[in-house]
Amino acid sequence: AMMQQRDAEFQQLMEAYESAKANGNTSIPKPTKEKNTEQLTINDATMETLIDIHSNNDTLILACDELAAWLRSMDQYRQGKGRDVENWLSIYNGGGIQVNRKTDGYRAYLRRTIISVCGTIQPGVAAETLFTDRFIENGFAARVLSASPPSKIVRWSDREVPEEIDTAMHALAEQL
């Protein structure tokens, strides 16, 4: 909705500019389209990029098809000596995060964060990546709400889905 409003406002400014230009008025500067910084979801980002994107958006969702990739990426650029895990612990509480790099002088700070994380991970992979001593001892694993369906053997059936359930599912999908 915000993007449509910005596009409409830009179109009005362009029409006013073109009209003024056609009438010989050159004092009005040509409008430039505002860079779109609106972004709701991310799936992979360094802490620096995360801060940059979040500074232009009130809330974010880190949506990973494979959470293991996100977990393994923490501190990967710093040979395991970075602060990614600690920053994510602060993000969980809505706290601030900052990055101060010595090499190029990059500085970034967010006073408050609202970032949700969602994704999938297989139970065996979760045991290898999330439920490790590292993430258990620092409380990271305890901050993850995990859910899994009961392990039940699914048997093939030729039965059809009842019409009322099929209709209800279609109605639900339309609402989404």
C-alpha positions as a Markdown table, in Angstrom:
| # | Residue | x | y | z |
|---|---|---|---|---|
| 1 | Ala | 0.0 | 0.0 | 0.0 |
| 2 | Met | 2.8 | 2.4 | 0.8 |
| 3 | Met | 4.6 | 1.6 | -2.4 |
| 4 | Gln | 1.4 | 2.3 | -4.4 |
| 5 | Gln | 0.9 | 5.6 | -2.6 |
| 6 | Arg | 4.6 | 6.6 | -3.4 |
| 7 | Asp | 4.1 | 5.5 | -7.0 |
| 8 | Ala | 0.9 | 7.6 | -7.3 |
| 9 | Glu | 2.7 | 10.6 | -5.7 |
| 10 | Phe | 5.6 | 10.3 | -8.0 |
| 11 | Gln | 3.3 | 10.1 | -11.0 |
| 12 | Gln | 1.6 | 13.3 | -9.9 |
| 13 | Leu | 4.9 | 15.1 | -9.6 |
| 14 | Met | 6.0 | 13.9 | -13.0 |
| 15 | Glu | 2.7 | 15.1 | -14.6 |
| 16 | Ala | 3.2 | 18.5 | -12.9 |
| 17 | Tyr | 6.8 | 18.6 | -14.2 |
| 18 | Glu | 5.8 | 17.7 | -17.7 |
| 19 | Ser | 3.0 | 20.2 | -17.8 |
| 20 | Ala | 5.2 | 23.0 | -16.5 |
| 21 | Lys | 7.9 | 22.0 | -19.0 |
| 22 | Ala | 5.4 | 22.1 | -21.9 |
| 23 | Asn | 4.4 | 25.6 | -20.8 |
| 24 | Gly | 8.0 | 26.8 | -20.8 |
| 25 | Asn | 8.5 | 26.7 | -17.1 |
| 26 | Thr | 12.0 | 25.3 | -16.5 |
| 27 | Ser | 12.3 | 26.3 | -12.8 |
| 28 | Ile | 10.7 | 23.0 | -11.5 |
| 29 | Pro | 13.3 | 20.3 | -11.1 |
| 30 | Lys | 12.6 | 16.9 | -12.6 |
| 31 | Pro | 11.3 | 14.6 | -9.8 |
| 32 | Thr | 13.4 | 11.5 | -9.0 |
| 33 | Lys | 11.8 | 8.3 | -7.9 |
| 34 | Glu | 12.4 | 7.5 | -4.3 |
| 35 | Lys | 14.5 | 4.3 | -3.8 |
| 36 | Asn | 12.3 | 1.4 | -2.6 |
| 37 | Thr | 13.6 | 0.4 | 0.8 |
| 38 | Glu | 10.5 | -1.4 | 1.9 |
| 39 | Gln | 11.3 | -5.1 | 2.6 |
| 40 | Leu | 9.4 | -7.4 | 4.9 |
| 41 | Thr | 11.4 | -10.6 | 4.6 |
| 42 | Ile | 15.0 | -11.7 | 4.3 |
| 43 | Asn | 16.4 | -15.1 | 3.9 |
| 44 | Asp | 20.2 | -14.5 | 4.2 |
| 45 | Ala | 22.1 | -11.5 | 5.4 |
| 46 | Thr | 25.2 | -10.5 | 7.2 |
| 47 | Met | 24.6 | -8.6 | 10.4 |
| 48 | Glu | 25.7 | -5.4 | 8.6 |
| 49 | Thr | 23.1 | -5.9 | 5.9 |
| 50 | Leu | 20.5 | -6.9 | 8.4 |
| 51 | Ile | 21.0 | -3.6 | 10.3 |
| 52 | Asp | 20.8 | -1.6 | 7.0 |
| 53 | Ile | 17.6 | -3.3 | 5.9 |
| 54 | His | 16.0 | -3.1 | 9.4 |
| 55 | Ser | 16.8 | 0.6 | 9.7 |
| 56 | Asn | 14.4 | 1.2 | 6.8 |
| 57 | Asn | 11.7 | -1.2 | 8.1 |
| 58 | Asp | 9.9 | -1.4 | 11.4 |
| 59 | Thr | 9.7 | -5.2 | 11.4 |
| 60 | Leu | 11.4 | -8.0 | 9.6 |
| 61 | Ile | 11.0 | -11.7 | 9.1 |
| 62 | Leu | 14.0 | -13.9 | 8.5 |
| 63 | Ala | 12.3 | -16.8 | 6.6 |
| 64 | Cys | 14.7 | -19.7 | 5.9 |
| 65 | Asp | 13.7 | -22.8 | 4.1 |
| 66 | Glu | 16.6 | -24.5 | 5.8 |
| 67 | Leu | 17.4 | -23.0 | 9.3 |
| 68 | Ala | 20.6 | -25.1 | 9.3 |
| 69 | Ala | 22.1 | -22.7 | 6.8 |
| 70 | Trp | 21.3 | -19.7 | 9.0 |
| 71 | Leu | 22.8 | -21.4 | 12.1 |
| 72 | Arg | 25.9 | -22.4 | 10.2 |
| 73 | Ser | 26.4 | -18.9 | 8.8 |
| 74 | Met | 26.8 | -17.3 | 12.2 |
| 75 | Asp | 30.3 | -15.9 | 12.6 |
| 76 | Gln | 31.4 | -17.5 | 9.4 |
| 77 | Tyr | 33.2 | -14.4 | 8.2 |
| 78 | Arg | 35.1 | -14.0 | 11.4 |
| 79 | Gln | 36.5 | -17.6 | 11.9 |
| 80 | Gly | 34.0 | -18.2 | 14.7 |
| 81 | Lys | 35.1 | -15.1 | 16.6 |
| 82 | Gly | 32.3 | -12.8 | 15.8 |
| 83 | Arg | 29.2 | -11.6 | 17.6 |
| 84 | Asp | 26.4 | -12.9 | 15.4 |
| 85 | Val | 25.1 | -15.3 | 18.1 |
| 86 | Glu | 25.2 | -12.6 | 20.8 |
| 87 | Asn | 23.4 | -10.2 | 18.4 |
| 88 | Trp | 20.7 | -12.7 | 17.8 |
| 89 | Leu | 20.3 | -13.2 | 21.5 |
| 90 | Ser | 19.8 | -9.4 | 21.8 |
| 91 | Ile | 17.4 | -9.4 | 18.8 |
| 92 | Tyr | 15.3 | -12.0 | 20.6 |
| 93 | Asn | 14.6 | -9.5 | 23.4 |
| 94 | Gly | 14.1 | -6.6 | 21.0 |
| 95 | Gly | 17.4 | -5.1 | 22.1 |
| 96 | Gly | 19.8 | -3.0 | 20.1 |
| 97 | Ile | 22.6 | -4.3 | 17.9 |
| 98 | Gln | 25.7 | -2.7 | 16.6 |
| 99 | Val | 28.6 | -3.4 | 14.2 |
| 100 | Asn | 31.9 | -1.5 | 14.5 |
| 101 | Arg | 34.5 | -2.7 | 12.0 |
| 102 | Lys | 38.1 | -1.7 | 12.4 |
| 103 | Thr | 39.2 | -2.5 | 8.9 |
| 104 | Asp | 37.0 | -0.1 | 6.9 |
| 105 | Gly | 35.5 | 2.0 | 9.7 |
| 106 | Tyr | 31.9 | 0.7 | 9.0 |
| 107 | Arg | 29.6 | 1.7 | 11.9 |
| 108 | Ala | 26.0 | 0.7 | 12.3 |
| 109 | Tyr | 23.6 | 0.7 | 15.2 |
| 110 | Leu | 19.9 | -0.1 | 15.8 |
| 111 | Arg | 18.5 | 0.9 | 19.2 |
| 112 | Arg | 15.6 | -1.5 | 19.0 |
| 113 | Thr | 14.9 | -4.6 | 16.9 |
| 114 | Ile | 11.8 | -6.5 | 15.9 |
| 115 | Ile | 12.8 | -9.5 | 13.8 |
| 116 | Ser | 11.0 | -12.9 | 13.8 |
| 117 | Val | 12.7 | -16.0 | 12.5 |
| 118 | Cys | 10.9 | -18.9 | 10.9 |
| 119 | Gly | 11.9 | -21.9 | 8.9 |
| 120 | Thr | 12.3 | -25.6 | 8.7 |
| 121 | Ile | 14.9 | -28.0 | 9.9 |
| 122 | Gln | 15.0 | -31.8 | 10.0 |
| 123 | Pro | 15.3 | -33.3 | 13.6 |
| 124 | Gly | 18.7 | -34.9 | 12.9 |
| 125 | Val | 20.1 | -31.7 | 11.5 |
| 126 | Ala | 18.7 | -29.7 | 14.4 |
| 127 | Ala | 20.5 | -32.0 | 16.8 |
| 128 | Glu | 23.8 | -31.3 | 14.9 |
| 129 | Thr | 23.3 | -27.5 | 14.5 |
| 130 | Leu | 20.9 | -26.1 | 17.0 |
| 131 | Phe | 20.8 | -28.4 | 20.0 |
| 132 | Thr | 24.6 | -28.3 | 20.5 |
| 133 | Asp | 26.6 | -27.4 | 23.6 |
| 134 | Arg | 27.3 | -23.9 | 22.1 |
| 135 | Phe | 23.7 | -23.0 | 21.6 |
| 136 | Ile | 22.4 | -24.7 | 24.8 |
| 137 | Glu | 25.0 | -23.1 | 27.1 |
| 138 | Asn | 24.4 | -19.5 | 25.9 |
| 139 | Gly | 20.6 | -19.9 | 25.9 |
| 140 | Phe | 20.1 | -19.6 | 22.2 |
| 141 | Ala | 18.4 | -23.0 | 21.7 |
| 142 | Ala | 16.0 | -22.2 | 24.6 |
| 143 | Arg | 14.8 | -19.2 | 22.6 |
| 144 | Val | 13.7 | -21.3 | 19.6 |
| 145 | Leu | 10.1 | -22.5 | 19.6 |
| 146 | Ser | 10.3 | -25.7 | 17.8 |
| 147 | Ala | 7.3 | -27.9 | 16.7 |
| 148 | Ser | 7.2 | -31.1 | 14.8 |
| 149 | Pro | 4.3 | -33.4 | 13.9 |
| 150 | Pro | 4.2 | -36.7 | 15.7 |
| 151 | Ser | 6.2 | -39.4 | 14.0 |
| 152 | Lys | 3.5 | -41.6 | 12.6 |
| 153 | Ile | 3.7 | -44.0 | 9.7 |
| 154 | Val | 1.5 | -42.6 | 6.9 |
| 155 | Arg | -0.2 | -45.3 | 4.9 |
| 156 | Trp | -1.4 | -44.7 | 1.4 |
| 157 | Ser | -5.1 | -44.4 | 0.9 |
| 158 | Asp | -7.3 | -44.1 | -2.2 |
| 159 | Arg | -10.0 | -42.3 | -0.2 |
| 160 | Glu | -11.0 | -38.9 | -1.4 |
| 161 | Val | -11.1 | -35.8 | 0.6 |
| 162 | Pro | -14.7 | -35.0 | 1.5 |
| 163 | Glu | -16.2 | -32.1 | -0.5 |
| 164 | Glu | -16.9 | -29.9 | 2.6 |
| 165 | Ile | -13.2 | -30.1 | 3.7 |
| 166 | Asp | -12.0 | -29.4 | 0.2 |
| 167 | Thr | -14.3 | -26.3 | 0.0 |
| 168 | Ala | -13.2 | -25.1 | 3.5 |
| 169 | Met | -9.5 | -25.4 | 2.5 |
| 170 | His | -10.1 | -23.4 | -0.6 |
| 171 | Ala | -11.9 | -20.7 | 1.3 |
| 172 | Leu | -9.1 | -20.6 | 3.8 |
| 173 | Ala | -6.5 | -20.3 | 1.1 |
| 174 | Glu | -8.4 | -17.5 | -0.5 |
| 175 | Gln | -8.4 | -15.6 | 2.8 |
| 176 | Leu | -4.7 | -15.8 | 3.0 |
